[in-house]
Amino acid sequence: MRKKLSIIGAGFVGATAAHRAVAQELADVVLVDIEALQGKTKGKALDLAEAAPVEGVDVRVTGTSEYDDTAESDVVVITAGIPRKPGLSREDLIYTNAKIARDVTEKVVARSPKAILIYVTNPLDAIVYLGHKVSGFPKNRVMGQAGVLDTARYRAFIGMETGVSVRDVQAMVLGGHGDDMVPLTRYTSIGGIPLTEFLAQEKIEAIVARTRKGGGEIVKLLGDGSAYYAPAAGTIQMVEAILKDQKRVLPVTAYLEGEYGLSNMFVGVPAVLGAGGVEKVIEVELNETERGMLRKSAASVRATLDTLKNMGF
């Protein structure tokens, strides 16, 4: 029996993630959006189903506004929400997306009590915290996709600057999904060789700065909406690791209980992803500078959590 993947939100990220899942024959896919967009959702699902023969895969694709169609999902990806855009206040983004995430989570968990939840909606770290609270699921079955994306951007920029294959760039980005994220330059290497052997410190610092502003750079260039190819690719990498029990070590927004000196919050850290979800948080040794950056990033996450709580969530 094939696995079942439900994707809530049939916008650019959700639909692109659905296409990747279908192309990789990972699972039967249920694409869900609001009733007002039911025609578009069904149309995208049908289009994906018609692509399956070309891809050479056998999967079932359903487009719907009915959450009953998501019942007994193995993994549920939640992308629903409004995107970042110029002029939108941080508070408006938090309130609107928190309300959407809360409502979606309640509907999903009622129908798939054994599912693993992956959140993509921004502000990511706070939305995952809310999803964990609302779902009542154990910490290993609730996570966010941000670190894979941030790390991919970091690796891409290193590849652009050095001219080497991104496949040989090993890197990890920790912390919240925001301007205070922590690319670990000391742990970054190319083919096992330290990054400092390829680039001067000032070049590395410029790449770190660009990585931190990576999402905003895309928003500015697009003029309307936000990134979706890379977020969808990162999300499906996580889904694949779970559905295939790959035990991949990936940067995941996971719940911390003392690791890295942080507790009662979701922050991006390296973790082992498998059939059990976040099976282990990996605690790497940080120097004082790195610890300071991670604390600063965590403080930004905590501030967003406080805003969320003050709004009544």
Backbone as CSV, one residue per row, in Angstrom:
resi,resn,N_x,N_y,N_z,CA_x,CA_y,CA_z,C_x,C_y,C_z
1,MET,0.842,-1.198,0.000,0.000,0.000,0.000,0.878,1.249,0.000
2,ARG,0.561,2.186,-0.893,1.369,3.391,-0.998,1.163,4.309,0.201
3,LYS,2.181,5.098,0.487,2.089,6.102,1.540,1.162,7.221,1.078
4,LYS,0.737,8.041,2.051,-0.168,9.140,1.728,0.412,10.451,2.239
5,LEU,0.521,11.410,1.342,1.035,12.738,1.657,-0.042,13.770,1.371
6,SER,-0.404,14.546,2.379,-1.342,15.646,2.168,-0.589,16.963,2.237
7,ILE,-0.891,17.845,1.308,-0.260,19.161,1.264,-1.360,20.204,1.386
8,ILE,-1.310,20.970,2.464,-2.335,21.980,2.722,-1.839,23.318,2.207
9,GLY,-2.550,23.848,1.226,-2.131,25.062,0.546,-1.649,24.703,-0.847
10,ALA,-2.458,25.059,-1.860,-2.136,24.668,-3.238,-1.549,25.827,-4.033
11,GLY,-0.905,26.744,-3.320,-0.237,27.855,-3.987,1.065,27.405,-4.615
12,PHE,1.970,28.351,-4.830,3.217,28.027,-5.522,4.049,26.980,-4.781
13,VAL,4.225,27.149,-3.468,5.037,26.187,-2.714,4.349,24.828,-2.670
14,GLY,3.065,24.820,-2.326,2.330,23.567,-2.202,2.255,22.794,-3.505
15,ALA,1.913,23.486,-4.591,1.782,22.817,-5.888,3.133,22.320,-6.403
16,THR,4.186,23.108,-6.177,5.520,22.688,-6.610,5.989,21.480,-5.806
17,ALA,5.707,21.492,-4.508,6.047,20.339,-3.660,5.283,19.102,-4.119
18,ALA,4.012,19.286,-4.466,3.199,18.167,-4.948,3.802,17.575,-6.220
19,HIS,4.244,18.447,-7.116,4.851,17.965,-8.361,6.107,17.148,-8.076
20,ARG,6.950,17.621,-7.175,8.175,16.889,-6.841,7.843,15.530,-6.213
21,ALA,6.826,15.520,-5.347,6.433,14.259,-4.693,5.917,13.251,-5.718
22,VAL,5.142,13.743,-6.676,4.617,12.874,-7.732,5.765,12.359,-8.606
23,ALA,6.638,13.261,-9.033,7.740,12.884,-9.920,8.658,11.843,-9.279
24,GLN,8.792,11.912,-7.947,9.643,10.959,-7.229,8.870,9.728,-6.761
25,GLU,7.567,9.696,-7.082,6.707,8.564,-6.721,6.796,8.256,-5.214
26,LEU,6.760,9.321,-4.413,6.906,9.156,-2.964,5.641,8.647,-2.295
27,ALA,4.486,9.088,-2.813,3.226,8.771,-2.135,2.059,9.213,-2.993
28,ASP,0.865,8.741,-2.627,-0.341,9.356,-3.166,-0.438,10.752,-2.567
29,VAL,-0.830,11.721,-3.373,-0.810,13.119,-2.939,-2.221,13.693,-2.893
30,VAL,-2.539,14.338,-1.772,-3.795,15.073,-1.631,-3.444,16.547,-1.496
31,LEU,-3.914,17.343,-2.438,-3.649,18.781,-2.454,-4.907,19.499,-1.984
32,VAL,-4.774,20.297,-0.918,-5.946,20.910,-0.280,-5.831,22.428,-0.280
33,ASP,-6.937,23.089,-0.591,-7.003,24.538,-0.409,-8.445,24.919,-0.093
34,ILE,-8.691,26.200,0.127,-10.019,26.659,0.544,-11.045,26.431,-0.564
35,GLU,-12.310,26.425,-0.167,-13.389,26.115,-1.104,-13.439,27.090,-2.272
36,ALA,-13.130,28.358,-2.010,-13.165,29.366,-3.073,-12.153,29.070,-4.178
37,LEU,-11.121,28.294,-3.843,-10.084,27.940,-4.822,-10.175,26.483,-5.256
38,GLN,-11.333,25.860,-5.019,-11.478,24.435,-5.279,-11.229,24.080,-6.741
39,GLY,-11.716,24.927,-7.649,-11.510,24.666,-9.070,-10.033,24.637,-9.432
40,LYS,-9.293,25.628,-8.950,-7.854,25.677,-9.218,-7.136,24.480,-8.603
41,THR,-7.549,24.124,-7.389,-6.907,22.998,-6.701,-7.143,21.698,-7.457
42,LYS,-8.379,21.475,-7.871,-8.699,20.273,-8.647,-7.971,20.280,-9.993
43,GLY,-7.886,21.464,-10.592,-7.198,21.581,-11.878,-5.722,21.247,-11.775
44,LYS,-5.077,21.753,-10.729,-3.653,21.455,-10.526,-3.440,19.963,-10.271
45,ALA,-4.335,19.371,-9.480,-4.217,17.941,-9.181,-4.390,17.102,-10.444
46,LEU,-5.354,17.471,-11.274,-5.576,16.748,-12.529,-4.374,16.901,-13.454
47,ASP,-3.834,18.097,-13.514,-2.646,18.359,-14.324,-1.481,17.477,-13.865
48,LEU,-1.307,17.353,-12.556,-0.252,16.495,-12.004,-0.497,15.025,-12.340
49,ALA,-1.759,14.606,-12.238,-2.101,13.218,-12.560,-1.800,12.918,-14.025
50,GLU,-2.011,13.908,-14.884,-1.748,13.732,-16.310,-0.251,13.759,-16.625
51,ALA,0.533,14.323,-15.708,1.992,14.313,-15.881,2.592,12.969,-15.483
52,ALA,1.865,12.205,-14.667,2.394,10.943,-14.133,2.842,9.959,-15.218
53,PRO,2.067,9.775,-16.307,2.532,8.851,-17.351,3.849,9.292,-17.995
54,VAL,4.033,10.606,-18.119,5.282,11.123,-18.684,6.439,10.865,-17.719
55,GLU,6.156,11.059,-16.432,7.174,10.818,-15.398,7.437,9.321,-15.220
56,GLY,6.471,8.497,-15.668,6.611,7.048,-15.507,6.343,6.591,-14.091
57,VAL,5.365,7.221,-13.446,5.065,6.896,-12.048,3.586,6.554,-11.884
58,ASP,3.299,5.762,-10.865,1.926,5.403,-10.531,1.585,5.947,-9.155
59,VAL,0.937,7.085,-9.138,0.445,7.657,-7.884,-0.924,8.272,-8.138
60,ARG,-1.682,8.374,-7.070,-2.995,9.003,-7.166,-2.874,10.435,-6.659
61,VAL,-3.433,11.383,-7.406,-3.389,12.791,-7.013,-4.811,13.312,-6.883
62,THR,-5.118,13.877,-5.724,-6.463,14.386,-5.447,-6.395,15.870,-5.126
63,GLY,-7.263,16.648,-5.743,-7.394,18.066,-5.419,-8.728,18.279,-4.731
64,THR,-8.731,18.982,-3.607,-9.954,19.053,-2.806,-9.957,20.250,-1.860
65,SER,-11.134,20.553,-1.341,-11.247,21.514,-0.236,-11.771,20.802,1.008
66,GLU,-11.967,19.478,0.881,-12.515,18.673,1.973,-11.395,17.982,2.755
67,TYR,-11.315,18.281,4.037,-10.252,17.692,4.856,-10.451,16.198,5.093
68,ASP,-11.665,15.704,4.891,-11.889,14.260,5.021,-11.023,13.476,4.033
69,ASP,-10.687,14.103,2.901,-9.845,13.441,1.902,-8.412,13.240,2.391
70,THR,-8.041,13.943,3.459,-6.672,13.815,3.990,-6.554,12.717,5.043
71,ALA,-7.657,12.068,5.373,-7.676,11.092,6.470,-6.586,10.035,6.335
72,GLU,-5.983,9.707,7.472,-4.940,8.676,7.571,-3.701,9.005,6.739
73,SER,-3.367,10.273,6.662,-2.121,10.666,5.986,-0.917,10.238,6.821
74,ASP,0.154,9.876,6.137,1.409,9.556,6.828,2.177,10.832,7.165
75,VAL,2.178,11.758,6.221,2.824,13.059,6.418,1.885,14.143,5.914
76,VAL,1.813,15.241,6.661,1.035,16.397,6.227,1.963,17.611,6.184
77,VAL,2.039,18.234,5.021,2.829,19.451,4.842,1.874,20.639,4.857
78,ILE,2.162,21.619,5.697,1.279,22.781,5.831,1.986,24.015,5.290
79,THR,1.549,24.442,4.111,2.113,25.633,3.466,1.111,26.783,3.463
80,ALA,-0.109,26.521,3.916,-1.183,27.511,3.842,-0.821,28.784,4.593
81,GLY,-1.132,29.916,3.982,-0.866,31.200,4.614,-0.622,32.261,3.562
82,ILE,-0.537,33.510,4.007,-0.229,34.585,3.065,1.292,34.728,2.982
83,PRO,1.823,35.043,1.800,3.280,35.147,1.655,3.814,36.485,2.143
84,ARG,5.128,36.515,2.340,5.788,37.786,2.613,5.668,38.665,1.380
85,LYS,5.429,39.951,1.589,5.423,40.877,0.462,5.749,42.277,0.965
86,PRO,6.293,43.112,0.096,6.657,44.465,0.513,5.454,45.216,1.090
87,GLY,5.658,45.874,2.227,4.595,46.682,2.825,3.731,45.956,3.831
88,LEU,3.826,44.626,3.888,3.034,43.862,4.858,3.731,43.905,6.211
89,SER,3.012,44.343,7.237,3.632,44.444,8.559,3.880,43.057,9.141
90,ARG,4.893,42.975,9.982,5.247,41.721,10.642,4.074,41.205,11.467
91,GLU,3.383,42.131,12.157,2.259,41.745,13.017,1.105,41.172,12.203
92,ASP,0.818,41.791,11.060,-0.270,41.296,10.208,0.047,39.899,9.677
93,LEU,1.304,39.691,9.302,1.729,38.378,8.808,1.578,37.328,9.903
94,ILE,2.036,37.666,11.112,1.962,36.731,12.236,0.514,36.371,12.544
95,TYR,-0.334,37.379,12.681,-1.720,37.132,13.088,-2.465,36.308,12.042
96,THR,-2.375,36.720,10.794,-3.116,36.033,9.730,-2.669,34.584,9.581
97,ASN,-1.364,34.369,9.534,-0.867,33.010,9.317,-1.020,32.123,10.539
98,ALA,-0.964,32.706,11.728,-1.198,31.914,12.943,-2.642,31.423,12.980
99,LYS,-3.567,32.281,12.604,-4.987,31.900,12.580,-5.218,30.778,11.567
100,ILE,-4.619,30.912,10.386,-4.748,29.876,9.359,-4.128,28.562,9.844
101,ALA,-2.924,28.642,10.398,-2.216,27.436,10.851,-2.973,26.725,11.962
102,ARG,-3.546,27.489,12.873,-4.315,26.882,13.968,-5.522,26.123,13.426
103,ASP,-6.262,26.770,12.531,-7.466,26.142,11.976,-7.123,24.893,11.167
104,VAL,-6.089,24.998,10.351,-5.668,23.870,9.522,-5.205,22.699,10.388
105,THR,-4.410,23.001,11.401,-3.882,21.947,12.277,-5.004,21.182,12.959
106,GLU,-5.993,21.898,13.466,-7.126,21.246,14.136,-7.828,20.274,13.193
107,LYS,-8.026,20.689,11.944,-8.716,19.838,10.968,-7.871,18.625,10.576
108,VAL,-6.582,18.841,10.436,-5.678,17.767,10.012,-5.542,16.689,11.079
109,VAL,-5.264,17.096,12.316,-4.974,16.104,13.365,-6.211,15.291,13.738
110,ALA,-7.397,15.868,13.532,-8.626,15.130,13.821,-8.788,13.946,12.875
111,ARG,-8.185,14.055,11.685,-8.354,13.024,10.663,-7.107,12.150,10.470
112,SER,-5.970,12.655,10.910,-4.715,11.891,10.775,-3.936,11.959,12.085
113,PRO,-4.434,11.265,13.112,-3.817,11.363,14.443,-2.419,10.761,14.546
114,LYS,-1.998,10.009,13.524,-0.661,9.399,13.559,0.314,10.054,12.575
115,ALA,-0.122,11.144,11.961,0.695,11.786,10.931,1.899,12.515,11.519
116,ILE,2.858,12.782,10.661,3.978,13.674,10.977,3.697,15.000,10.276
117,LEU,3.809,16.098,11.016,3.481,17.422,10.493,4.745,18.197,10.145
118,ILE,4.774,18.750,8.934,5.877,19.614,8.510,5.292,20.972,8.135
119,TYR,5.703,22.005,8.851,5.206,23.359,8.580,6.191,24.119,7.697
120,VAL,5.636,24.906,6.775,6.439,25.742,5.889,6.020,27.210,6.014
121,THR,4.853,27.432,6.599,4.262,28.764,6.723,5.111,29.682,7.606
122,ASN,5.286,30.931,7.170,6.006,31.932,7.965,5.064,32.733,8.869
123,PRO,5.555,33.245,10.009,6.911,33.134,10.558,7.143,31.724,11.107
124,LEU,8.020,31.003,10.451,8.144,29.556,10.588,8.291,29.053,12.018
125,ASP,9.264,29.571,12.744,9.571,29.022,14.072,8.384,29.147,15.025
126,ALA,7.681,30.275,14.942,6.517,30.493,15.806,5.327,29.651,15.359
127,ILE,5.149,29.500,14.055,4.036,28.703,13.532,4.203,27.230,13.917
128,VAL,5.432,26.723,13.877,5.667,25.332,14.285,5.342,25.160,15.767
129,TYR,5.738,26.120,16.578,5.444,26.076,18.022,3.933,26.016,18.243
130,LEU,3.205,26.855,17.506,1.744,26.870,17.613,1.159,25.537,17.161
131,GLY,1.682,24.990,16.061,1.200,23.703,15.558,1.403,22.584,16.557
132,HIS,2.527,22.600,17.236,2.817,21.600,18.268,1.824,21.726,19.414
133,LYS,1.571,22.948,19.815,0.641,23.212,20.921,-0.780,22.782,20.564
134,VAL,-1.227,23.147,19.382,-2.600,22.850,18.951,-2.793,21.356,18.696
135,SER,-1.807,20.721,18.088,-1.947,19.303,17.722,-1.905,18.378,18.926
136,GLY,-1.102,18.733,19.920,-0.899,17.831,21.051,-0.018,16.645,20.697
137,PHE,0.589,16.684,19.510,1.458,15.597,19.063,2.781,15.621,19.836
138,PRO,3.449,14.458,19.950,4.787,14.448,20.548,5.749,15.265,19.692
139,LYS,6.802,15.760,20.321,7.725,16.693,19.655,8.362,16.127,18.390
140,ASN,8.566,14.810,18.346,9.242,14.227,17.182,8.370,14.239,15.925
141,ARG,7.055,14.424,16.099,6.150,14.382,14.938,5.701,15.766,14.473
142,VAL,6.353,16.812,14.980,6.050,18.178,14.541,7.367,18.890,14.252
143,MET,7.485,19.460,13.069,8.743,20.110,12.684,8.491,21.180,11.629
144,GLY,9.521,21.956,11.346,9.409,22.986,10.326,10.499,22.844,9.280
145,GLN,10.182,23.294,8.077,11.152,23.293,6.986,11.673,24.717,6.829
146,ALA,12.906,24.924,7.182,13.562,26.219,7.000,15.055,26.009,6.839
147,GLY,15.621,25.195,7.734,17.063,24.965,7.707,17.553,24.344,6.413
148,VAL,16.769,23.427,5.846,17.162,22.824,4.564,17.231,23.907,3.494
149,LEU,16.247,24.803,3.498,16.207,25.911,2.536,17.363,26.882,2.767
150,ASP,17.543,27.316,4.015,18.611,28.275,4.313,19.980,27.683,3.986
151,THR,20.155,26.396,4.294,21.417,25.727,3.991,21.611,25.591,2.485
152,ALA,20.529,25.323,1.760,20.611,25.217,0.298,21.049,26.548,-0.313
153,ARG,20.493,27.639,0.204,20.892,28.959,-0.300,22.371,29.217,-0.018
154,TYR,22.781,28.896,1.179,24.183,29.067,1.586,25.108,28.262,0.671
155,ARG,24.744,26.999,0.434,25.546,26.135,-0.435,25.553,26.655,-1.875
156,ALA,24.395,27.141,-2.335,24.299,27.667,-3.699,25.215,28.875,-3.880
157,PHE,25.209,29.777,-2.901,26.045,30.976,-2.996,27.531,30.620,-2.961
158,ILE,27.887,29.609,-2.165,29.280,29.148,-2.126,29.672,28.569,-3.483
159,GLY,28.762,27.778,-4.068,29.023,27.213,-5.390,29.200,28.292,-6.445
160,MET,28.360,29.326,-6.383,28.463,30.433,-7.339,29.807,31.154,-7.206
161,GLU,30.241,31.352,-5.984,31.464,32.123,-5.724,32.727,31.327,-6.050
162,THR,32.704,30.020,-5.793,33.906,29.200,-5.991,33.952,28.509,-7.346
163,GLY,32.779,28.337,-7.962,32.730,27.650,-9.247,32.774,26.140,-9.146
164,VAL,32.618,25.607,-7.925,32.628,24.151,-7.751,31.199,23.613,-7.706
165,SER,31.073,22.302,-7.814,29.759,21.664,-7.747,29.149,21.837,-6.357
166,VAL,27.875,22.217,-6.315,27.198,22.360,-5.019,27.075,21.014,-4.318
167,ARG,27.186,19.924,-5.076,27.111,18.595,-4.460,28.272,18.352,-3.504
168,ASP,29.367,19.060,-3.717,30.543,18.864,-2.872,30.643,19.880,-1.737
169,VAL,29.637,20.755,-1.631,29.633,21.756,-0.552,28.880,21.187,0.645
170,GLN,29.596,20.970,1.738,28.969,20.489,2.976,28.806,21.677,3.917
171,ALA,27.568,21.885,4.371,27.309,23.064,5.198,26.077,22.847,6.059
172,MET,25.914,23.720,7.038,24.770,23.638,7.940,24.437,25.040,8.450
173,VAL,23.142,25.378,8.425,22.679,26.652,8.974,21.788,26.358,10.169
174,LEU,22.088,26.979,11.295,21.303,26.795,12.520,20.456,28.033,12.798
175,GLY,19.613,27.922,13.837,18.873,29.075,14.338,17.521,29.272,13.698
176,GLY,16.938,30.431,13.964,15.619,30.753,13.444,15.670,31.081,11.966
177,HIS,14.504,31.040,11.334,14.394,31.337,9.908,14.204,32.842,9.757
178,GLY,15.314,33.571,9.871,15.240,35.024,9.812,16.622,35.626,9.642
179,ASP,16.696,36.928,9.842,17.948,37.642,9.602,19.061,37.267,10.577
180,ASP,18.722,36.574,11.661,19.722,36.189,12.662,20.116,34.715,12.572
181,MET,19.781,34.055,11.464,20.175,32.650,11.294,21.695,32.518,11.385
182,VAL,22.161,31.305,11.655,23.588,31.098,11.931,24.214,30.090,10.957
183,PRO,24.730,30.552,9.815,25.505,29.654,8.956,26.820,29.310,9.661
184,LEU,27.073,28.030,9.857,28.271,27.609,10.589,29.465,27.528,9.637
185,THR,30.151,28.651,9.476,31.264,28.703,8.525,32.402,27.774,8.940
186,ARG,32.584,27.587,10.240,33.679,26.741,10.740,33.471,25.278,10.356
187,TYR,32.207,24.888,10.179,31.897,23.504,9.806,31.668,23.351,8.297
188,THR,31.868,24.425,7.547,31.618,24.396,6.107,32.860,23.921,5.355
189,SER,32.644,22.993,4.429,33.779,22.472,3.659,33.353,22.164,2.230
190,ILE,34.343,22.022,1.370,34.105,21.623,-0.017,34.940,20.375,-0.274
191,GLY,34.257,19.259,-0.475,34.964,17.995,-0.657,35.824,17.641,0.540
192,GLY,35.368,18.040,1.729,36.107,17.740,2.950,37.205,18.743,3.277
193,ILE,37.409,19.740,2.401,38.449,20.762,2.603,37.789,22.020,3.170
194,PRO,38.332,22.601,4.235,37.711,23.787,4.847,37.472,24.908,3.839
195,LEU,36.345,25.600,3.999,35.965,26.680,3.085,37.033,27.769,3.018
196,THR,37.733,27.978,4.132,38.764,29.022,4.180,39.919,28.759,3.216
197,GLU,40.043,27.523,2.736,41.073,27.210,1.739,40.657,27.684,0.341
198,PHE,39.379,28.001,0.184,38.853,28.418,-1.123,38.554,29.914,-1.191
199,LEU,38.109,30.479,-0.059,37.642,31.865,-0.057,38.250,32.661,1.087
200,ALA,38.487,33.948,0.825,38.952,34.856,1.871,37.820,35.108,2.856
201,GLN,38.176,35.505,4.069,37.181,35.711,5.113,36.116,36.723,4.712
202,GLU,36.524,37.784,4.026,35.550,38.816,3.634,34.529,38.267,2.635
203,LYS,34.958,37.369,1.764,34.035,36.730,0.816,33.050,35.831,1.564
204,ILE,33.571,35.103,2.552,32.717,34.217,3.351,31.675,35.033,4.105
205,GLU,32.102,36.149,4.684,31.173,37.007,5.424,30.094,37.582,4.511
206,ALA,30.458,37.899,3.281,29.476,38.412,2.318,28.450,37.334,1.966
207,ILE,28.904,36.091,1.844,27.995,34.977,1.559,27.049,34.752,2.730
208,VAL,27.574,34.828,3.950,26.732,34.684,5.146,25.654,35.762,5.163
209,ALA,26.041,37.002,4.874,25.084,38.112,4.865,24.014,37.897,3.795
210,ARG,24.428,37.423,2.624,23.461,37.181,1.549,22.510,36.046,1.911
211,THR,23.042,35.021,2.577,22.209,33.894,3.008,21.120,34.371,3.959
212,ARG,21.496,35.216,4.907,20.531,35.718,5.890,19.418,36.530,5.238
213,LYS,19.724,37.169,4.124,18.732,37.988,3.419,18.179,37.267,2.188
214,GLY,18.437,35.962,2.110,18.086,35.209,0.906,16.622,35.267,0.528
215,GLY,15.745,35.109,1.512,14.312,35.157,1.229,13.877,36.525,0.759
216,GLY,14.390,37.561,1.418,14.054,38.932,1.052,14.546,39.297,-0.336
217,GLU,15.695,38.752,-0.724,16.237,39.012,-2.060,15.282,38.489,-3.131
218,ILE,14.729,37.307,-2.902,13.770,36.724,-3.853,12.485,37.556,-3.890
219,VAL,11.979,37.932,-2.709,10.751,38.735,-2.627,10.908,40.028,-3.424
220,LYS,12.048,40.679,-3.251,12.300,41.953,-3.935,12.368,41.767,-5.446
221,LEU,13.024,40.709,-5.886,13.155,40.458,-7.321,11.818,40.092,-7.961
222,LEU,11.033,39.273,-7.267,9.739,38.855,-7.815,8.751,40.011,-7.856
223,GLY,8.818,40.865,-6.825,7.893,41.992,-6.759,6.536,41.623,-6.208
224,ASP,6.175,40.355,-6.313,4.888,39.875,-5.814,5.055,38.402,-5.441
225,GLY,4.825,38.086,-4.165,4.992,36.704,-3.721,6.393,36.455,-3.191
226,SER,6.702,35.179,-2.976,7.999,34.814,-2.404,8.496,33.519,-3.045
227,ALA,9.656,33.059,-2.598,10.299,31.885,-3.196,9.413,30.644,-3.105
228,TYR,9.541,29.764,-4.085,8.777,28.508,-4.015,9.515,27.289,-4.552
229,TYR,10.391,27.433,-5.530,11.110,26.256,-6.024,11.997,25.652,-4.935
230,ALA,12.853,26.476,-4.338,13.763,25.967,-3.299,13.022,25.532,-2.031
231,PRO,12.031,26.309,-1.548,11.271,25.828,-0.382,10.585,24.490,-0.636
232,ALA,10.021,24.321,-1.823,9.353,23.054,-2.149,10.360,21.911,-2.212
233,ALA,11.528,22.171,-2.802,12.562,21.136,-2.894,13.029,20.715,-1.505
234,GLY,13.224,21.696,-0.623,13.641,21.394,0.745,12.601,20.600,1.502
235,THR,11.351,20.958,1.295,10.252,20.262,1.965,10.186,18.802,1.542
236,ILE,10.279,18.561,0.254,10.175,17.186,-0.243,11.403,16.364,0.124
237,GLN,12.551,16.994,0.295,13.715,16.257,0.808,13.416,15.722,2.207
238,MET,12.748,16.522,3.027,12.356,16.082,4.367,11.300,14.984,4.298
239,VAL,10.307,15.168,3.438,9.246,14.167,3.277,9.839,12.826,2.854
240,GLU,10.749,12.860,1.893,11.386,11.625,1.414,12.147,10.929,2.539
241,ALA,12.876,11.706,3.342,13.649,11.127,4.450,12.745,10.403,5.436
242,ILE,11.549,10.956,5.641,10.594,10.354,6.580,9.924,9.122,5.970
243,LEU,9.358,9.280,4.775,8.610,8.182,4.157,9.495,6.985,3.819
244,LYS,10.767,7.236,3.502,11.692,6.146,3.165,12.574,5.747,4.345
245,ASP,12.337,6.367,5.501,13.111,6.068,6.717,14.610,6.126,6.431
246,GLN,15.040,7.234,5.833,16.425,7.337,5.357,17.446,7.668,6.440
247,LYS,16.982,8.138,7.598,17.904,8.554,8.677,18.864,9.642,8.185
248,ARG,18.321,10.592,7.416,19.134,11.692,6.914,19.451,12.679,8.028
249,VAL,20.657,13.221,8.000,21.012,14.313,8.912,20.755,15.617,8.165
250,LEU,19.704,16.317,8.588,19.280,17.542,7.917,19.029,18.640,8.953
251,PRO,19.187,19.896,8.557,18.838,20.987,9.467,17.321,21.152,9.507
252,VAL,16.743,20.960,10.679,15.287,20.925,10.839,14.871,21.863,11.970
253,THR,13.733,22.512,11.819,13.190,23.296,12.926,12.537,22.317,13.885
254,ALA,13.240,22.043,14.988,12.832,20.999,15.929,12.687,21.563,17.336
255,TYR,11.940,20.834,18.165,11.700,21.253,19.552,12.919,20.940,20.408
256,LEU,13.352,21.934,21.165,14.533,21.762,22.011,14.154,21.719,23.484
257,GLU,14.805,20.820,24.190,14.606,20.677,25.635,15.964,20.678,26.333
258,GLY,16.683,21.766,26.167,17.989,21.895,26.793,19.155,21.817,25.832
259,GLU,18.927,21.238,24.650,20.001,21.194,23.659,20.402,22.624,23.282
260,TYR,21.686,22.825,23.109,22.236,24.148,22.779,21.879,25.212,23.823
261,GLY,21.507,24.760,25.027,21.153,25.699,26.083,19.803,26.355,25.879
262,LEU,18.968,25.781,25.001,17.653,26.354,24.685,16.551,25.369,25.048
263,SER,15.428,25.902,25.504,14.310,25.040,25.901,12.974,25.655,25.518
264,ASN,11.981,24.776,25.354,10.597,25.170,25.108,10.451,26.072,23.884
265,MET,11.146,25.706,22.820,11.021,26.455,21.576,11.478,25.595,20.401
266,PHE,11.022,25.983,19.213,11.446,25.321,17.978,12.489,26.195,17.287
267,VAL,13.644,25.611,17.016,14.750,26.327,16.378,15.442,25.373,15.409
268,GLY,16.031,25.919,14.368,16.724,25.094,13.392,18.001,24.484,13.934
269,VAL,18.073,23.161,13.910,19.236,22.409,14.395,19.432,21.171,13.519
270,PRO,20.634,20.587,13.505,20.811,19.331,12.781,20.052,18.215,13.491
271,ALA,19.394,17.376,12.718,18.629,16.279,13.316,18.613,15.085,12.379
272,VAL,18.376,13.919,12.956,18.210,12.697,12.169,16.732,12.558,11.834
273,LEU,16.425,12.524,10.529,15.036,12.399,10.073,14.793,11.003,9.532
274,GLY,13.760,10.349,10.068,13.395,9.015,9.611,11.919,8.781,9.812
275,ALA,11.520,7.528,9.831,10.103,7.177,9.942,9.463,7.705,11.221
276,GLY,10.269,7.909,12.249,9.752,8.443,13.506,9.710,9.950,13.543
277,GLY,10.034,10.593,12.425,10.092,12.053,12.394,11.471,12.528,12.817
278,VAL,11.498,13.472,13.752,12.783,13.936,14.293,13.242,12.895,15.306
279,GLU,14.096,11.995,14.876,14.486,10.867,15.725,15.602,11.222,16.700
280,LYS,16.380,12.235,16.353,17.448,12.668,17.257,17.907,14.066,16.882
281,VAL,18.032,14.933,17.882,18.639,16.244,17.673,20.140,16.091,17.886
282,ILE,20.920,16.547,16.922,22.375,16.431,17.014,22.947,17.744,17.542
283,GLU,23.663,17.647,18.641,24.237,18.833,19.273,25.719,18.927,18.909
284,VAL,26.050,19.845,18.005,27.450,20.030,17.618,28.109,21.042,18.555
285,GLU,29.407,20.912,18.695,30.135,21.817,19.588,30.271,23.194,18.942
286,LEU,29.866,24.221,19.662,29.962,25.592,19.167,30.978,26.367,19.990
287,ASN,31.685,27.287,19.332,32.568,28.168,20.090,31.748,29.340,20.642
288,GLU,32.381,30.206,21.392,31.639,31.275,22.067,30.945,32.215,21.079
289,THR,31.612,32.514,19.972,31.013,33.388,18.955,29.766,32.748,18.361
290,GLU,29.864,31.471,18.022,28.725,30.752,17.436,27.578,30.634,18.433
291,ARG,27.917,30.359,19.695,26.873,30.277,20.731,26.165,31.618,20.885
292,GLY,26.938,32.688,20.818,26.355,34.026,20.929,25.399,34.315,19.785
293,MET,25.780,33.922,18.569,24.912,34.129,17.406,23.633,33.308,17.530
294,LEU,23.768,32.070,18.025,22.591,31.215,18.182,21.657,31.774,19.257
295,ARG,22.235,32.296,20.342,21.403,32.910,21.388,20.647,34.119,20.839
296,LYS,21.324,34.907,20.010,20.679,36.076,19.400,19.537,35.642,18.484
297,SER,19.780,34.598,17.700,18.750,34.071,16.809,17.565,33.543,17.607
298,ALA,17.863,32.826,18.693,16.802,32.282,19.550,16.000,33.398,20.202
299,ALA,16.666,34.505,20.536,15.964,35.645,21.138,14.960,36.239,20.152
300,SER,15.317,36.261,18.871,14.386,36.745,17.841,13.173,35.828,17.731
301,VAL,13.427,34.519,17.807,12.328,33.547,17.784,11.431,33.746,18.995
302,ARG,12.048,33.927,20.162,11.288,34.119,21.400,10.428,35.375,21.322
303,ALA,10.947,36.430,20.709,10.185,37.676,20.570,8.941,37.457,19.710
304,THR,9.088,36.675,18.648,7.932,36.367,17.797,6.926,35.507,18.550
305,LEU,7.423,34.567,19.352,6.535,33.742,20.181,5.753,34.602,21.161
306,ASP,6.429,35.583,21.755,5.759,36.485,22.697,4.668,37.282,21.992
307,THR,4.957,37.730,20.764,3.948,38.447,19.973,2.738,37.557,19.727
308,LEU,3.006,36.310,19.392,1.945,35.333,19.134,1.076,35.132,20.379
309,LYS,1.731,34.974,21.517,1.001,34.762,22.772,0.181,35.988,23.151
310,ASN,0.736,37.174,22.910,0.012,38.411,23.214,-1.212,38.594,22.326
311,MET,-1.214,37.917,21.183,-2.369,37.960,20.279,-3.432,36.938,20.675
312,GLY,-3.127,36.136,21.682,-4.104,35.170,22.174,-3.948,33.764,21.646
313,PHE,-2.843,33.492,20.962,-2.636,32.141,20.418,-1.900,31.265,21.426
